[in-house]
Amino acid sequence: MNKRWHSMKLQFSLVIIGAGILAVFVYMGVNLVSQKTLDSYFTDKVFVAKAQKKSADEFQEFVRKNHINSGDKEALDNWIDRHNTIYITVFRDGNAIYGSTMIDSEYYKNQPFFNIEFEDGSANVYLDGFFGYQFYLTAMTMSLIISVLVFLAVCIGFMEKKITYITLLEREVKVLKGGSLEKEISIRGSDELTSLAQGLNDMRVSLKENMEMKEKLRSANKSLVTGLSHDLRTPLTTLMIYLELLSNGKVPQAEKQIQYLKKCTEKAKQMKVLSDQLFESVLVAEEKEEELEAPQMVQYVMEDVISDLIMFLESQGFDTECRIQWEPVKIAVSIDYIIRIVNNISSNIIKYADLSKPVIIEMKYSKNQVEIWFMNGISPSRNNGESTKMGIQNIKSMMDKMGGICEVINHDSSYVMKIKFPVK
């Protein structure tokens, strides 16, 4: 959208120009109709004759009362000034001796005249005038008033529309201020008010998402703390019991002492794993969107970390089966996240996988995704009671930040984790 062509300044300028043009046409139309209506009445011969007769009588009365001579120009000018819509010409013996306007003898040939008795004798007076002047002036004034009202109506109508929208936005902002973020801000038009409304709506959505995220984080943290306290309590209680027995001398046999010390070490390691996972979970939650590296061939990204994983698992006594074929597709990842994800996967395999079954790593390709599957058997003798699932949640969070997906399929005797990357 070109904001320049949709700005309120331009809109208002166009409305003023349009309203002005409309007002001119309205004035011309109303004035034309009123002029024709008045012309049909004031140019009627009967009306003109009556008006001339009335004016002639008034003039005769003026002459009589003031003893005016036919050549008394000053007195006649005074009467004309008081009757500025009437024109007279005084003739005597065929000669014009006074005229209030330019004298044209041809004009008077077909005009009626009145015999007026002056102080110095009678004379023929030709009298004419604009007898409906006040009505014409009133009609022009009314035409002007109507055109101005039309102009104002158009401008006020435009402003009223904008003011109504501003009032609506004010009400909706008050709703947002009250804490209700479900109500959408009304988007109308394509000017600065529209941009403001769009910005308010974006802010509303952002605030709503932030509040929902905070609520999810609060709930997740509560679950995490609850689960972690439960998971830590079990090894911590066992560790305290063994240490108390050892410190009180209740285990005199050296063989038993070594056994108890090994168990204490095992429980301490278990607590360390839980604390590491807690730290990883907090770190992932606090990190903002990870800046991904430029898209690289999947072999370049994954070959080394998978090779290291295989070597580590085999050093811990696991058999591995690698079903990987490298194809020329690219993915965009964070190498730091990839390393941390693989470390979490290896920790889970070490803790819960069945040593008697191979760990299978398989690569699968589709049109839009690259999938890496990690499959292993579940050992019934290993501790698989981790209720917090922090390691899995950390992997899912990191995959989500890279635009990928982590899926887990957990059966009674087998475990499959899939991490999926979008193809670039």
One Martini backbone bead per residue (centre of mass of N, CA, C, O) as a GRO file, in nm:
protein
  424
    1MET     BB    1   0.094   0.037   0.025
    2ASN     BB    2   0.054   0.373  -0.053
    3LYS     BB    3   0.068   0.613   0.184
    4ARG     BB    4   0.055   0.875   0.024
    5TRP     BB    5  -0.238   0.797  -0.118
    6HIS     BB    6  -0.366   0.736   0.202
    7SER     BB    7  -0.363   0.993   0.338
    8MET     BB    8  -0.532   1.220   0.528
    9LYS     BB    9  -0.431   1.474   0.393
   10LEU     BB   10  -0.522   1.396   0.107
   11GLN     BB   11  -0.815   1.330   0.167
   12PHE     BB   12  -0.893   1.610   0.277
   13SER     BB   13  -0.818   1.767   0.023
   14LEU     BB   14  -1.018   1.618  -0.166
   15VAL     BB   15  -1.273   1.687  -0.005
   16ILE     BB   16  -1.252   1.993  -0.031
   17ILE     BB   17  -1.253   2.006  -0.337
   18GLY     BB   18  -1.516   1.847  -0.381
   19ALA     BB   19  -1.695   2.030  -0.202
   20GLY     BB   20  -1.642   2.289  -0.364
   21ILE     BB   21  -1.754   2.194  -0.634
   22LEU     BB   22  -2.035   2.119  -0.530
   23ALA     BB   23  -2.107   2.399  -0.420
   24VAL     BB   24  -2.097   2.547  -0.689
   25PHE     BB   25  -2.320   2.381  -0.830
   26VAL     BB   26  -2.536   2.441  -0.623
   27TYR     BB   27  -2.539   2.745  -0.653
   28MET     BB   28  -2.601   2.754  -0.955
   29GLY     BB   29  -2.864   2.593  -0.945
   30VAL     BB   30  -3.026   2.754  -0.733
   31ASN     BB   31  -2.992   3.031  -0.866
   32LEU     BB   32  -3.122   2.964  -1.137
   33VAL     BB   33  -3.399   2.886  -1.032
   34SER     BB   34  -3.458   3.150  -0.873
   35GLN     BB   35  -3.425   3.347  -1.113
   36LYS     BB   36  -3.648   3.229  -1.288
   37THR     BB   37  -3.873   3.262  -1.086
   38LEU     BB   38  -3.843   3.573  -1.052
   39ASP     BB   39  -3.866   3.654  -1.351
   40SER     BB   40  -4.161   3.549  -1.393
   41TYR     BB   41  -4.262   3.787  -1.201
   42PHE     BB   42  -4.086   4.071  -1.239
   43THR     BB   43  -4.142   4.070  -1.574
   44ASP     BB   44  -4.420   4.130  -1.557
   45LYS     BB   45  -4.622   4.370  -1.688
   46VAL     BB   46  -4.815   4.421  -1.456
   47PHE     BB   47  -4.605   4.455  -1.235
   48VAL     BB   48  -4.436   4.682  -1.365
   49ALA     BB   49  -4.668   4.886  -1.386
   50LYS     BB   50  -4.728   4.905  -1.084
   51ALA     BB   51  -4.443   4.985  -0.994
   52GLN     BB   52  -4.425   5.244  -1.162
   53LYS     BB   53  -4.676   5.385  -1.045
   54LYS     BB   54  -4.584   5.389  -0.752
   55SER     BB   55  -4.320   5.548  -0.800
   56ALA     BB   56  -4.454   5.796  -0.932
   57ASP     BB   57  -4.622   5.877  -0.685
   58GLU     BB   58  -4.380   5.917  -0.495
   59PHE     BB   59  -4.245   6.135  -0.668
   60GLN     BB   60  -4.477   6.340  -0.670
   61GLU     BB   61  -4.486   6.378  -0.363
   62PHE     BB   62  -4.199   6.487  -0.340
   63VAL     BB   63  -4.230   6.733  -0.525
   64ARG     BB   64  -4.463   6.869  -0.374
   65LYS     BB   65  -4.347   6.893  -0.081
   66ASN     BB   66  -4.054   7.030  -0.200
   67HIS     BB   67  -4.068   7.212  -0.445
   68ILE     BB   68  -3.973   7.097  -0.727
   69ASN     BB   69  -3.774   7.136  -0.987
   70SER     BB   70  -3.679   7.006  -1.293
   71GLY     BB   71  -3.369   7.133  -1.245
   72ASP     BB   72  -3.320   6.997  -0.954
   73LYS     BB   73  -3.063   6.796  -0.918
   74GLU     BB   74  -3.012   6.755  -0.613
   75ALA     BB   75  -3.297   6.661  -0.533
   76LEU     BB   76  -3.313   6.424  -0.736
   77ASP     BB   77  -3.061   6.273  -0.630
   78ASN     BB   78  -3.173   6.218  -0.348
   79TRP     BB   79  -3.405   6.038  -0.437
   80ILE     BB   80  -3.229   5.825  -0.587
   81ASP     BB   81  -3.061   5.741  -0.337
   82ARG     BB   82  -3.320   5.625  -0.185
   83HIS     BB   83  -3.381   5.489  -0.491
   84ASN     BB   84  -3.146   5.275  -0.618
   85THR     BB   85  -3.359   5.102  -0.824
   86ILE     BB   86  -3.423   5.381  -0.967
   87TYR     BB   87  -3.500   5.535  -1.289
   88ILE     BB   88  -3.477   5.872  -1.434
   89THR     BB   89  -3.640   6.085  -1.693
   90VAL     BB   90  -3.653   6.426  -1.799
   91PHE     BB   91  -3.901   6.585  -2.006
   92ARG     BB   92  -3.903   6.885  -2.228
   93ASP     BB   93  -3.986   6.951  -2.532
   94GLY     BB   94  -3.796   6.684  -2.612
   95ASN     BB   95  -3.604   6.737  -2.367
   96ALA     BB   96  -3.342   6.647  -2.165
   97ILE     BB   97  -3.301   6.762  -1.813
   98TYR     BB   98  -3.290   6.465  -1.675
   99GLY     BB   99  -3.058   6.196  -1.552
  100SER     BB  100  -2.973   5.896  -1.368
  101THR     BB  101  -2.883   5.796  -1.648
  102MET     BB  102  -2.815   5.698  -1.939
  103ILE     BB  103  -2.909   5.849  -2.237
  104ASP     BB  104  -3.164   5.695  -2.461
  105SER     BB  105  -3.389   5.786  -2.689
  106GLU     BB  106  -3.469   5.507  -2.811
  107TYR     BB  107  -3.567   5.373  -2.548
  108TYR     BB  108  -3.826   5.582  -2.495
  109LYS     BB  109  -4.027   5.526  -2.729
  110ASN     BB  110  -4.151   5.240  -2.573
  111GLN     BB  111  -4.200   5.398  -2.306
  112PRO     BB  112  -4.349   5.485  -2.037
  113PHE     BB  113  -4.509   5.780  -1.906
  114PHE     BB  114  -4.509   6.060  -1.669
  115ASN     BB  115  -4.698   6.323  -1.536
  116ILE     BB  116  -4.519   6.579  -1.374
  117GLU     BB  117  -4.558   6.819  -1.115
  118PHE     BB  118  -4.383   7.092  -1.099
  119GLU     BB  119  -4.302   7.407  -0.997
  120ASP     BB  120  -4.234   7.481  -1.327
  121GLY     BB  121  -4.402   7.241  -1.426
  122SER     BB  122  -4.461   7.012  -1.653
  123ALA     BB  123  -4.341   6.664  -1.706
  124ASN     BB  124  -4.175   6.401  -1.853
  125VAL     BB  125  -4.149   6.074  -1.698
  126TYR     BB  126  -3.913   5.828  -1.700
  127LEU     BB  127  -3.965   5.496  -1.548
  128ASP     BB  128  -3.734   5.272  -1.384
  129GLY     BB  129  -3.648   4.930  -1.251
  130PHE     BB  130  -3.536   4.712  -0.977
  131PHE     BB  131  -3.796   4.582  -0.806
  132GLY     BB  132  -3.661   4.278  -0.713
  133TYR     BB  133  -3.388   4.308  -0.561
  134GLN     BB  134  -3.431   4.186  -0.272
  135PHE     BB  135  -3.506   3.904  -0.379
  136TYR     BB  136  -3.246   3.847  -0.533
  137LEU     BB  137  -3.059   3.882  -0.292
  138THR     BB  138  -3.189   3.659  -0.120
  139ALA     BB  139  -3.145   3.428  -0.322
  140MET     BB  140  -2.837   3.446  -0.326
  141THR     BB  141  -2.798   3.403  -0.025
  142MET     BB  142  -2.934   3.122  -0.009
  143SER     BB  143  -2.748   2.986  -0.213
  144LEU     BB  144  -2.493   3.030  -0.048
  145ILE     BB  145  -2.582   2.884   0.210
  146ILE     BB  146  -2.635   2.608   0.081
  147SER     BB  147  -2.345   2.564  -0.030
  148VAL     BB  148  -2.206   2.582   0.246
  149LEU     BB  149  -2.360   2.346   0.376
  150VAL     BB  150  -2.261   2.134   0.179
  151PHE     BB  151  -1.963   2.167   0.236
  152LEU     BB  152  -1.982   2.107   0.543
  153ALA     BB  153  -2.119   1.828   0.523
  154VAL     BB  154  -1.889   1.684   0.380
  155CYS     BB  155  -1.660   1.747   0.582
  156ILE     BB  156  -1.807   1.646   0.840
  157GLY     BB  157  -1.859   1.361   0.738
  158PHE     BB  158  -1.564   1.283   0.719
  159MET     BB  159  -1.488   1.352   1.014
  160GLU     BB  160  -1.704   1.171   1.149
  161LYS     BB  161  -1.586   0.906   1.050
  162LYS     BB  162  -1.313   0.939   1.194
  163ILE     BB  163  -1.421   0.991   1.481
  164THR     BB  164  -1.571   0.724   1.506
  165TYR     BB  165  -1.315   0.551   1.480
  166ILE     BB  166  -1.163   0.672   1.719
  167THR     BB  167  -1.377   0.597   1.929
  168LEU     BB  168  -1.358   0.295   1.882
  169LEU     BB  169  -1.057   0.270   1.956
  170GLU     BB  170  -1.089   0.374   2.243
  171ARG     BB  171  -1.272   0.148   2.344
  172GLU     BB  172  -1.080  -0.090   2.271
  173VAL     BB  173  -0.842   0.006   2.448
  174LYS     BB  174  -0.998  -0.013   2.717
  175VAL     BB  175  -1.032  -0.317   2.698
  176LEU     BB  176  -0.730  -0.378   2.702
  177LYS     BB  177  -0.671  -0.231   2.969
  178GLY     BB  178  -0.864  -0.442   3.128
  179GLY     BB  179  -0.732  -0.737   2.995
  180SER     BB  180  -0.872  -0.785   2.717
  181LEU     BB  181  -0.723  -0.983   2.439
  182GLU     BB  182  -0.961  -1.091   2.240
  183LYS     BB  183  -1.019  -0.820   2.125
  184GLU     BB  184  -1.035  -0.688   1.825
  185ILE     BB  185  -0.910  -0.458   1.618
  186SER     BB  186  -1.036  -0.237   1.408
  187ILE     BB  187  -1.013  -0.251   1.046
  188ARG     BB  188  -0.996   0.055   0.854
  189GLY     BB  189  -0.890   0.119   0.568
  190SER     BB  190  -0.562   0.319   0.454
  191ASP     BB  191  -0.444   0.488   0.688
  192GLU     BB  192  -0.315   0.601   0.978
  193LEU     BB  193  -0.539   0.464   1.144
  194THR     BB  194  -0.489   0.184   1.034
  195SER     BB  195  -0.197   0.161   1.134
  196LEU     BB  196  -0.269   0.196   1.428
  197ALA     BB  197  -0.461  -0.047   1.451
  198GLN     BB  198  -0.255  -0.258   1.360
  199GLY     BB  199  -0.055  -0.203   1.589
  200LEU     BB  200  -0.253  -0.270   1.820
  201ASN     BB  201  -0.310  -0.559   1.728
  202ASP     BB  202  -0.019  -0.659   1.741
  203MET     BB  203   0.014  -0.595   2.039
  204ARG     BB  204  -0.210  -0.778   2.138
  205VAL     BB  205  -0.092  -1.043   2.032
  206SER     BB  206   0.178  -1.020   2.177
  207LEU     BB  207   0.066  -1.008   2.465
  208LYS     BB  208  -0.086  -1.272   2.453
  209GLU     BB  209   0.157  -1.452   2.392
  210ASN     BB  210   0.323  -1.371   2.641
  211MET     BB  211   0.116  -1.462   2.852
  212GLU     BB  212   0.100  -1.755   2.758
  213MET     BB  213   0.401  -1.812   2.791
  214LYS     BB  214   0.418  -1.746   3.092
  215GLU     BB  215   0.214  -1.962   3.177
  216LYS     BB  216   0.369  -2.200   3.064
  217LEU     BB  217   0.629  -2.151   3.223
  218ARG     BB  218   0.504  -2.163   3.502
  219SER     BB  219   0.395  -2.451   3.471
  220ALA     BB  220   0.664  -2.582   3.394
  221ASN     BB  221   0.822  -2.497   3.648
  222LYS     BB  222   0.639  -2.636   3.847
  223SER     BB  223   0.675  -2.920   3.732
  224LEU     BB  224   0.981  -2.925   3.749
  225VAL     BB  225   1.013  -2.884   4.053
  226THR     BB  226   0.839  -3.118   4.139
  227GLY     BB  227   0.992  -3.343   3.988
  228LEU     BB  228   1.277  -3.283   4.090
  229SER     BB  229   1.224  -3.321   4.391
  230HIS     BB  230   1.147  -3.616   4.356
  231ASP     BB  231   1.408  -3.720   4.209
  232LEU     BB  232   1.610  -3.616   4.432
  233ARG     BB  233   1.502  -3.752   4.690
  234THR     BB  234   1.576  -4.046   4.641
  235PRO     BB  235   1.893  -4.029   4.615
  236LEU     BB  236   1.933  -3.854   4.869
  237THR     BB  237   1.823  -4.050   5.077
  238THR     BB  238   2.012  -4.281   5.013
  239LEU     BB  239   2.276  -4.125   5.058
  240MET     BB  240   2.223  -4.055   5.358
  241ILE     BB  241   2.206  -4.341   5.462
  242TYR     BB  242   2.487  -4.440   5.379
  243LEU     BB  243   2.647  -4.213   5.524
  244GLU     BB  244   2.540  -4.271   5.808
  245LEU     BB  245   2.643  -4.557   5.830
  246LEU     BB  246   2.941  -4.484   5.783
  247SER     BB  247   2.972  -4.257   6.011
  248ASN     BB  248   2.864  -4.465   6.254
  249GLY     BB  249   2.994  -4.759   6.211
  250LYS     BB  250   2.770  -4.983   6.088
  251VAL     BB  251   3.012  -5.069   5.869
  252PRO     BB  252   3.275  -5.278   5.919
  253GLN     BB  253   3.293  -5.387   5.650
  254ALA     BB  254   3.488  -5.330   5.378
  255GLU     BB  255   3.307  -5.439   5.152
  256LYS     BB  256   3.056  -5.274   5.232
  257GLN     BB  257   3.184  -4.995   5.212
  258ILE     BB  258   3.246  -5.008   4.910
  259GLN     BB  259   2.952  -5.054   4.822
  260TYR     BB  260   2.841  -4.792   4.948
  261LEU     BB  261   3.027  -4.596   4.796
  262LYS     BB  262   2.923  -4.672   4.515
  263LYS     BB  263   2.633  -4.587   4.568
  264CYS     BB  264   2.697  -4.294   4.631
  265THR     BB  265   2.821  -4.233   4.357
  266GLU     BB  266   2.571  -4.304   4.188
  267LYS     BB  267   2.381  -4.096   4.321
  268ALA     BB  268   2.552  -3.847   4.256
  269LYS     BB  269   2.537  -3.882   3.948
  270GLN     BB  270   2.233  -3.869   3.930
  271MET     BB  271   2.217  -3.579   4.044
  272LYS     BB  272   2.394  -3.450   3.826
  273VAL     BB  273   2.212  -3.510   3.586
  274LEU     BB  274   1.969  -3.354   3.692
  275SER     BB  275   2.115  -3.079   3.719
  276ASP     BB  276   2.199  -3.059   3.421
  277GLN     BB  277   1.912  -3.063   3.307
  278LEU     BB  278   1.818  -2.814   3.453
  279PHE     BB  279   2.023  -2.620   3.328
  280GLU     BB  280   1.940  -2.675   3.035
  281SER     BB  281   1.646  -2.585   3.065
  282VAL     BB  282   1.703  -2.291   3.150
  283LEU     BB  283   1.879  -2.214   2.908
  284VAL     BB  284   1.668  -2.263   2.684
  285ALA     BB  285   1.442  -2.076   2.797
  286GLU     BB  286   1.628  -1.805   2.790
  287GLU     BB  287   1.670  -1.831   2.507
  288LYS     BB  288   1.662  -1.706   2.220
  289GLU     BB  289   1.669  -1.692   1.909
  290GLU     BB  290   1.852  -1.878   1.711
  291GLU     BB  291   2.123  -1.837   1.510
  292LEU     BB  292   2.158  -1.958   1.212
  293GLU     BB  293   2.321  -2.113   0.991
  294ALA     BB  294   2.413  -2.171   0.701
  295PRO     BB  295   2.335  -2.372   0.468
  296GLN     BB  296   2.409  -2.726   0.476
  297MET     BB  297   2.515  -3.016   0.437
  298VAL     BB  298   2.419  -3.283   0.617
  299GLN     BB  299   2.697  -3.420   0.633
  300TYR     BB  300   2.857  -3.177   0.749
  301VAL     BB  301   2.681  -3.157   1.013
  302MET     BB  302   2.644  -3.486   1.115
  303GLU     BB  303   2.888  -3.680   1.091
  304ASP     BB  304   3.062  -3.619   1.346
  305VAL     BB  305   2.846  -3.650   1.574
  306ILE     BB  306   2.769  -3.943   1.502
  307SER     BB  307   3.048  -4.068   1.527
  308ASP     BB  308   3.087  -3.992   1.825
  309LEU     BB  309   2.841  -4.145   1.929
  310ILE     BB  310   2.928  -4.428   1.841
  311MET     BB  311   3.194  -4.438   1.997
  312PHE     BB  312   3.072  -4.397   2.278
  313LEU     BB  313   2.876  -4.637   2.285
  314GLU     BB  314   3.096  -4.858   2.232
  315SER     BB  315   3.258  -4.781   2.497
  316GLN     BB  316   2.984  -4.875   2.671
  317GLY     BB  317   2.888  -5.163   2.514
  318PHE     BB  318   2.754  -5.094   2.249
  319ASP     BB  319   2.565  -5.163   1.975
  320THR     BB  320   2.579  -5.055   1.631
  321GLU     BB  321   2.348  -4.925   1.366
  322CYS     BB  322   2.416  -4.787   1.046
  323ARG     BB  323   2.158  -4.606   0.834
  324ILE     BB  324   2.342  -4.420   0.619
  325GLN     BB  325   2.266  -4.176   0.361
  326TRP     BB  326   2.409  -3.931   0.169
  327GLU     BB  327   2.251  -3.639   0.065
  328PRO     BB  328   2.204  -3.338  -0.141
  329VAL     BB  329   2.119  -3.170   0.133
  330LYS     BB  330   1.992  -2.888   0.318
  331ILE     BB  331   2.066  -2.735   0.639
  332ALA     BB  332   1.962  -2.527   0.922
  333VAL     BB  333   2.178  -2.471   1.205
  334SER     BB  334   2.294  -2.526   1.537
  335ILE     BB  335   2.574  -2.660   1.652
  336ASP     BB  336   2.526  -2.636   1.954
  337TYR     BB  337   2.255  -2.784   1.953
  338ILE     BB  338   2.345  -3.049   1.827
  339ILE     BB  339   2.539  -3.130   2.052
  340ARG     BB  340   2.329  -3.120   2.284
  341ILE     BB  341   2.135  -3.328   2.166
  342VAL     BB  342   2.334  -3.569   2.147
  343ASN     BB  343   2.401  -3.572   2.449
  344ASN     BB  344   2.115  -3.639   2.543
  345ILE     BB  345   2.087  -3.901   2.387
  346SER     BB  346   2.326  -4.050   2.515
  347SER     BB  347   2.224  -4.036   2.805
  348ASN     BB  348   1.964  -4.199   2.762
  349ILE     BB  349   2.095  -4.457   2.657
  350ILE     BB  350   2.273  -4.518   2.902
  351LYS     BB  351   2.030  -4.529   3.113
  352TYR     BB  352   1.795  -4.716   2.926
  353ALA     BB  353   1.940  -4.913   2.757
  354ASP     BB  354   1.987  -5.218   2.597
  355LEU     BB  355   2.282  -5.398   2.567
  356SER     BB  356   2.160  -5.647   2.389
  357LYS     BB  357   2.084  -5.411   2.196
  358PRO     BB  358   2.085  -5.226   1.932
  359VAL     BB  359   2.181  -4.916   1.805
  360ILE     BB  360   1.981  -4.726   1.583
  361ILE     BB  361   2.084  -4.534   1.291
  362GLU     BB  362   1.862  -4.332   1.085
  363MET     BB  363   1.813  -4.212   0.751
  364LYS     BB  364   1.560  -3.981   0.623
  365TYR     BB  365   1.376  -3.885   0.323
  366SER     BB  366   1.210  -3.600   0.198
  367LYS     BB  367   1.099  -3.329   0.039
  368ASN     BB  368   1.113  -3.137   0.334
  369GLN     BB  369   1.290  -3.366   0.493
  370VAL     BB  370   1.510  -3.459   0.764
  371GLU     BB  371   1.564  -3.782   0.920
  372ILE     BB  372   1.652  -3.892   1.257
  373TRP     BB  373   1.697  -4.215   1.393
  374PHE     BB  374   1.661  -4.345   1.735
  375MET     BB  375   1.715  -4.692   1.827
  376ASN     BB  376   1.604  -4.880   2.121
  377GLY     BB  377   1.620  -5.067   2.388
  378ILE     BB  378   1.467  -5.153   2.700
  379SER     BB  379   1.574  -5.175   3.021
  380PRO     BB  380   1.445  -5.334   3.304
  381SER     BB  381   1.706  -5.269   3.506
  382ARG     BB  382   1.667  -4.975   3.458
  383ASN     BB  383   1.620  -4.643   3.520
  384ASN     BB  384   1.278  -4.527   3.411
  385GLY     BB  385   1.156  -4.284   3.631
  386GLU     BB  386   1.156  -4.018   3.477
  387SER     BB  387   0.924  -3.756   3.512
  388THR     BB  388   1.032  -3.484   3.374
  389LYS     BB  389   1.175  -3.504   3.090
  390MET     BB  390   1.408  -3.293   3.033
  391GLY     BB  391   1.572  -3.394   2.794
  392ILE     BB  392   1.338  -3.398   2.591
  393GLN     BB  393   1.251  -3.102   2.625
  394ASN     BB  394   1.519  -2.982   2.531
  395ILE     BB  395   1.515  -3.099   2.247
  396LYS     BB  396   1.246  -2.972   2.157
  397SER     BB  397   1.327  -2.678   2.199
  398MET     BB  398   1.572  -2.675   2.002
  399MET     BB  399   1.418  -2.768   1.749
  400ASP     BB  400   1.214  -2.538   1.744
  401LYS     BB  401   1.435  -2.308   1.711
  402MET     BB  402   1.516  -2.458   1.421
  403GLY     BB  403   1.235  -2.567   1.285
  404GLY     BB  404   1.185  -2.836   1.417
  405ILE     BB  405   1.142  -3.189   1.519
  406CYS     BB  406   1.031  -3.391   1.804
  407GLU     BB  407   0.996  -3.748   1.833
  408VAL     BB  408   0.825  -3.997   2.046
  409ILE     BB  409   0.854  -4.362   2.079
  410ASN     BB  410   0.701  -4.557   2.347
  411HIS     BB  411   0.761  -4.873   2.443
  412ASP     BB  412   0.812  -5.137   2.637
  413SER     BB  413   1.095  -5.233   2.451
  414SER     BB  414   1.097  -4.951   2.288
  415TYR     BB  415   1.289  -4.673   2.138
  416VAL     BB  416   1.197  -4.359   1.963
  417MET     BB  417   1.385  -4.099   1.798
  418LYS     BB  418   1.287  -3.796   1.618
  419ILE     BB  419   1.468  -3.581   1.398
  420LYS     BB  420   1.356  -3.281   1.223
  421PHE     BB  421   1.451  -3.120   0.915
  422PRO     BB  422   1.440  -2.865   0.712
  423VAL     BB  423   1.464  -2.802   0.386
  424LYS     BB  424   1.671  -2.557   0.193
   0.00000   0.00000   0.00000
